[in-house]
Amino acid sequence: QVDNGVSATRFASADVSPTLTCRRHRLRGSKQDMASRKNDKLLARTVEGSINHYCNQQVQCTAADRGLAERLGGCSYNILSNSDKHEVYMRDLRPQEHYVDHKGRHTVHFFGARRRKFAGDERGLMAKSLEHPDDHPRQNARSQQRLETQLAQMENSRSYSGFQERCGHFFGSPPPKKYQVHNARYANEAEKLRPQIIAKGDWLQRRGETMSHAKSAPSLSLADPAASLSRVVREDIRKEVSQRQLESAHVAPRMNANSLANSMDAVPLGRAISAAQKHCSVNRIENQDFAITRKNNHFSSQDKLTRADPFYMAPRPGMTNNSVKYDIISNERRWFKY
């Protein structure tokens, strides 16, 4: 009986000690949690086992379910297409955290947190450089003027004078017109030939008169053509410019731009040649027969009768000189003396 009593006492102490040990552990847990308070409060269990936290406590499931979710990809979207449109299974057990998020950016699990190395520029210089500039103020002024004009038209739909007066109040008096030089003379020399019909008596009275100037070139004096042409070049700046650009002769001692352009004025031989020029381009009738010009290749300076003629020769080389002695737009002969 003593042995039995000792055994009973041992069994009794064995039955009591587990309960005391469990209570001691619970008292310790109230002061210091094992993992977290949220994990300690999770007491749910299933047939497969206990329910645990995964993925930073975002998912609650058993170890078997979490294994299936990981085999499906781990996250709730397809990392190749960045879309969860076709994801069906276990979406609540797969979080959205992954190495690459649904926008294609790396997350904290890949290269660490996305942090800016430098603070943003408050001035926004880069954004301003990429912005389109504002419209010119005249754009708004034009739209405003168009609107005011339409209002004036609606107000004075039957009176043009009233419309003009109203526009004068809106926009003020118009600025004065710009008057530009418009010379209708041929080669700055003479007007277009206008034939005149006079009576026979007036025509007979003029018989025997001596012609002093050419009708087609009034600046050319028939008595002293060289002196008259030199005087006209000095007096009319337009003819002087035309003469400098279309001059073919030069006596330049050195072949450079300055010597070619000023040789007729700077060299004594050039001044002598210029003073002896007595013909004017406007006072000469050109050969307009196309058959002859085409046959003799007149415009390419291969006609033996005209290639040495200063009237047809190309101007001397120069940066501002032309290659021909006529206007390539109007096809009119330009003024020059030769």
Secondary structure, 3 states (H helix, E strand, C coil): CHHHHHHHHHHHHHHHHHHHHHHHHHHHHHHCCCCCHHHHCCCCECCCCECEEECCCCEEECHHHHHHHHHCCCCCCECCCCECCCCCCCHHHCCCCCCECCCCCECCCCCCCCCCCCCCCCCCHHHHHHCCCCCCHHHHHHHHHHHHHHHHHHHCCCCHHHHHHHHHHHHCCCCCCCCCCCCCCECCCECCCCCCCCCHHHHHHCCCCCCCECCCCCCCECCCHHHHHHHHHHHCHHHHHHHHHHCCCCCCCCCCHHHHHHHHHHCHHHHHHHHCCCCEHHHCCCCCCHHHHHHCCHHHCCCCCCCCCCCCCCCCCCCCCCCCCECCCCCCECCCEC
